[in-house]
Amino acid sequence: MGMDIAIRFLGGFREQGRSCIAIEYRGKVYVLDAGIKKVYARYYGEPPYLDMIDVDRIECVVVSHLHEDHLVMVPYLVRKGFSGAIYMSKPTYELGRKNLVKWAKIFEEDGRKLYSMEDVDRTWKLVKTVGIGNEICEGDACFRFYRAGHAVGALSIEIEIGGRRILYLADVDRGSRVVKDLDVPTNKSYDLVVINASYGASTLDRYAQEKLFIDTICRYLDNGFSILVPLTAVGRGQETLSILWSYREILGDATLFVHRSIMEGFETLSKYPEFVKEEIAELKKSIESWSNVHSFSDAEEIVDDVRRGGKIVLAPDLMLMTGASRKIFETLKDWDRLLVILTGYQAPGTIGRSLLELGKHGVARIGQELVSIRCRVAEVPLKMHFDLSENVALVKQLNVWGEPRIVLHHGEEPKTLELAHYLSKLITPERIWIPNVPSTYYL
């Protein structure tokens, strides 16, 4: 029993981006996530291998959360003819649509037309929202949903199918200042568990990283610099602003320019108490009353002030490709008193990744051009996923109840291989799956 379950890994393995798994059983297909890989080459964005799925056989689609690398390509399946149920949390449904709108425009502009706004509208009509602890069944599969602790509305998904039990953790974390911790059960026997390899064999002490972040800011402020911190508007934006608030005495009278979308994000998060900590409302009030904080909408409004030094700017987007962070960077990249602090993953081909790979002569590749950069760059990761120590603890817990196969997901190949090497000291290497994309394994 169960030997006819095919697990197709269509994106997000040995790479970070375009997460997609298709589970096939008795002629039906169940899709977990369908995201985009944010790379900049011939085209912007690389989709999963969705054409390997017979759309007519898809029973349902289940989305873990609203981030582009998990959600954005779902309308492509609808364009190809899928008309079944699409399951996601309420926050993903209410906040994720803007990502689809953005990518519909990108696909139109680059001529690929992978889907249109009409496809986005049709997709959203198929969505059914689920909450923590809910169980739904489609065909031969039953799905249970758990809080993932990674972003508002993020879910981990348990699947029972063909006598087997699979746990898809997607993106998980604990210890956020804003989002409630994951609540995934580890006292069950699983046949397959998909874990997050973002940080490879690195252990990130959340509070040590926060202290490094603050120390870096203060050191450069003392030398007359201004600081640009590119962020996502909802999630990492509030998390980072919360860190700055908690170190406000150390920051002294430094001015914080915070993009309006980040301030509005507090109100957005407050709508979802199932996922967000109760303290979020009080935190919002405290930050709004903090005299150091000034909200802005247009980057041009603040550039002259920033150039005088001593300012901290929080602005979207995380990888410096669009929005206020891009505008500020483009204006001030030749100013030698600007420090850009990168706190999250930077996809290949993005401006953020180019800055991390900045040559010793201060030359970065932006698009197809080599550009001289005089500003400084620092990388200070602020934790948003499970690290090595948490993955080790997880695997040990799972071992108590059975001997599941462990699949490494959501990490670039070097990170994935690092984690696999470490885990091979705990469990037999045969239990560790490191899929290529695309590939098929069987349970």
N, C-alpha and C positions, 0 to 999 in steps of 0.2 A: 504494500500500500504506500502511495506517495512517490513511487519511483518515476512517475510520469509528470512531475512538476518541473517545468523549465523556468529557470531564472535568467532573464536576458538583461545584461548590463549595457545600457545604451548611452550612458553619459555620466560623468562625475566620478570616474574611477581612474586612478593614477593621474588625476587632474582635479582642479577646483573649478566648478562651474558645470552647467548643463546637466544637473542631476536627473537621472531617469532610470527606472527599473520597470521591466514588464514581467509579470508572473503569468505563465501560461499553464492551464490545467484543463483537461477534458475539452479542448477546443476553444476555450474562452481565455481572454487576456485581461489582466488587471494591472493598470498602470499606476505607479507611484512616482509622482512628480514629473515635470517636463519643463526644464529650465533652459537658460541660454548661457553660453560661455562668453564672458565679456572679453573678447580678444579683438585686436585691431590689426588686421592684415589686409587682404583684398577687400573683405567686407567687415563691417562691425558686427560681431556676434556670430558664434558658432553653435548651431542647434544640435541636439542629440540625434541618434540614428532612428528617428521615428518612422522612416519609410520601411524599416524592417518589421513593423507591426502591421498586420492586416486589420485595418480600422473596423471592418465589419464584425470582427470577433472581439472587440473591446467591450467588456461588460461594464466597467466603470473606471473612472480616474479619481485618484485620491491625492490631494496636494498637502504637503507638510506645512508650508508657510509662504509668506508673501514675497520673499526675496526673489530677485530676478532669476537667479540660477536654479530655482525650483518651480517657478510658476509660468514664466513668460511664453513657453511654447505650447501651452494647452490649447489656445485657439487654432493652432495649426492642425491639431487632430480634428477639431470641429469643422474646419475648412475642408478636410479630407473626407468628412461624412459622419464622424462620430456624433451621436445624438443622445447618449445615455446620461447617467447621473455623474456629476462632478462634485466630490465632497471636499470641503475645507472648513476651517473655523470662521466664525463671524468676523473677526478682525481681518483675516486674509481676504474675505469677500468684500468688506467695506473699504479696505485700504489698498488692496492689491490691484484694483482695476486700472489705476493710473499708470502702473508699470506696463500693462498691456497696451494702453493708449500710446504711451511713449514708443514702444517697439513697433506698433503698427505704422507709426510715422517713419521710423527708421527704415523699416522694410520697404516702404513706399519710396523713400528718397533714394535708397541704393539700388532700386529696381528689382529686388528679389520677390516682393509681394508674397511673402510666406503666409501672411494673413492680412486682413483689412479691418477697418473699424466695424464693418458689418459682422465680421467673424467674432470680434470682441463682444459685440452686443448679443450675438447668438450664444456665445459661450457663457456669458453671465446669466442668461435665462435658464441654463442647465444646472446651475450651482444649487446644492443643498448644503446648508450649514450644519456643522456638528460641534458638540462641546466636549469638555473633559469628561471621560467616563462613558461617553455614548458608545453604543455598539450598533453597527449596521451590517446587514448581509446582502450580498449581491451574487447571484449564481451560486457557486460552490464555496465562496469565500466569505468569511466574517471578519470585520475590522473593528478594533477597539482603539480609542484615542486617549492619549495622555499628554499632559503638559510637558513641553520640551525645555523650557527655561532659557531659550536662545533669543527670541524676539517676541513681540506681542502677537499672540495667536499661533505661535509655533507649536506643532504637534509632533509627537512620536507615535508610530502606528504599529499595532500588533495585528498580525494576520493569521487566521487559522484556515487552512486549506488542504484538502487531500490527506487529512490525518497528521499534518505537520503544523508547527507553530513558528512563525517568522516575526522578528522584531526589527523594524526599520526605525533607527534612532534619528536619522537625518541629521539636523544640527541641534546639539544639546549643550546645555551649560548649567551651572549653578553658581550662586554668589553674586548675581547681578544686583545693583542698587535699585533697579527699576522693575524688573520682571521677576515673577515668582519662580522658584526653583523647579527643575524637572521632577516629575513624580512617577517615573517609569517603574513598574514592578520588576524586581530582580529575583523574586522567590518563585519563579516558574521555570519549567524546563522548556528550552527553545531548541529548535533544530538549526536555525540560522539567525544570526544577529549582525546587522549592518551598523558599524560604528564609525565615528568621525575621526579622520586622520589629519585634520588641518594643521596641527602643531607637531606632528611627527613624534620624535622622541624627546621633545622639549617639555619641561614642566614650567608653567608660568605661575608664579606667586602673584595673585591678583593685586594684593596690597603693595608688594614690592614694585610691581610695574607701575602702579598709580604713583607711588613715591618717586620713582624715576621720572615719570611724566612731569610731575610738579617740579622736581629738582632741575630738570632740563629747561623748563619754562623760566624758572627764577634765575638760573645762571645766565641765560641770554637776555632776559629783561634787564638785569644788572649791568649789562654791557651795551644797553641802548637799542636792542633789537625789538622788533615786533614779531609776533608769533601767529602763523596761520595754521589752523587745525581743520583739515577737510573731514567732513562727517556725513553720515546719513541723517536726514532730517528727523526721522522718527526711529527711536531706538538708541543708536550709538550717540546721537546728539544729546539726548537727555541724560544718558549714562555719563558722558564726559562732563557735561555742565554740573551734574551732581558731584563729581569728583572735585571740580574746581571750587564748588561751594563748600565742600567739607574741608578744604585747605585754604579757606578765604583769609585767615589770619596770616598765613605765610605769604600769600599773594599781595597782601597790603592794599595799596590804593591803585593797583594796576587796573586799567580799563578793559572790560570785556565787551566786544562787539559781537552780538549773537544774532544770527539770521532769524528773521521773523518765523520762518517755518519750523525752526527748532523750538522756539518759545511756544508756538501753537501746538507742537507735538505733545506737550504735557497734557493739554486738554484732550487731545486725541487718545492718549494712553489711558486717561482717567475713565473713559467709557467702557473699559474692559476689565472689571475687577476680578474676573475669573483667571486672568493672566498677569495682572499687574499688582504690585504691592500696595497696601493701603496707604503707605506713607507718601504716595505720589502727589496727592492733593496738597498736603502740607509742604512738601518739598517745592512744589510749584509756587505757592504763596511766598515762601522764604526767598526763593530766587528772584521773584518779581519785585520784592521789596529791597533787594540788595542794590545799593546805590552804584556799585561798580558796573552793573549790567546795563547795556544800552542795546535795544533792538534795532535792527536795520533791515531794509528790503532791497535797496539798490546798492550794489558794491561801489558805485561811483561816489555815493554819499560819504563814504568813510575812508577812501584811499588816501586823501591828504592827511587825515589824522593818523592813519596807520603809519605813514611815511615819517612821522615825527618821532616814532619809536615808543616803546613802553606799552603797546597794545596787544591784546590777545583776541584773535578773530576765530569764531566758530561758524563754519559755513558749509553747506552741501555743494558738490557731492564728494563722496569718500575718495574717489580715484582721480579727482581733479579734471574730469572730462567735460562737465557741464556746470551750469549754475554759477552761484556767487563765488565759490572757491576757485573756479577756473578763471573768472574775470579778474579777481584779485591777484591770482598768480601771474596771469599774462601781463598785468600792469606793473607788477613789482618784482618780476623774476630777475631783473638786472640790478636790483637794489641789494647791496651787500649787507644790509642790516635786517633782512627778512629771514626768519627761520620757518620752514615748513615741517611740521611734525606729522608723520604718517602713523596712524594707530591701528589700521586694519589691513586686510588682504588687498594687494594691488595686482590686478590681472595683467597678464602679458600684453604689451602694446599700449597700455594706458599711460597717461602722463605720470601718475604716481609710480608705476613700475619703472619708467624711464628715469625718474629722479633717484630711485633706489640703486639704479645701475649707472649713476652719473660717473662719467670718466674723470680721471685725475685732472684733466684740463677744463673741467666744468662744462662739458658738452653733453647734451641729452638729445635722444632721438624723439621728436614729437611728430607723430604722423610719418610723413616721408622726408621730413627735414631734420637736419642736425642744427640744434639751437644752443647758443651760448647761455649758460645760466650762472649768475653770480650769487643768488641767494643760497643760504645753507639748507641742508636737509638732514633730518634725524628720523630714525625709525624707533618708535616706542610702542610695541604691541600692547593693546588693552584687551584683555581676555574676553572672548565671546563664544568659545567652543570648549569642549573637553580637551584637556591636555594629557600628557603621558600618564601622570599619576592617577588621574581620574579614570582613564581607560584601563589601566592596570587593575584598579580597584573593582571596576565594573566586570572585567573578565574573571577575576577571582570570585566575585559573587555569583556570576553565572555558572561557574564551574561547580559550585556547591550543589546545584540543582540538575546538572546535566553536563553534556559535552558538546555545546553548539559549535557549528562552524562560524568563524568570525570573518566577516567581509569588511575590508578597509575601503572607506568611501570618503570623498570630499577632501582630498589632499593631493597636491602636486606630487609627481612620482618620487622625488627624493624623500619627501616627508613620509609618504606611504611606506616606502621600503625601510626607512629608519624605524617606524613603528612596528612593522612586521618583524624585523630583526629582534627587537626588544621583546615582543610578545612570544616569539619562538622559544624564549627561555622559560616561559610559563606554561605553554601548551604545545602540543606536537605541531610541527610546521604544516602537516597535512590538514589541520583544522583551520589554517589561515588562508583565506582566499584573497588574492590580489588581482582582480579581473582587469583585463585589457578592455578597451572600448572600440568596437562592440565585441561582446563574447557571450556565450551561453553556458551556464552550469546547470546541473540537474540534482534534484533532491529525490 
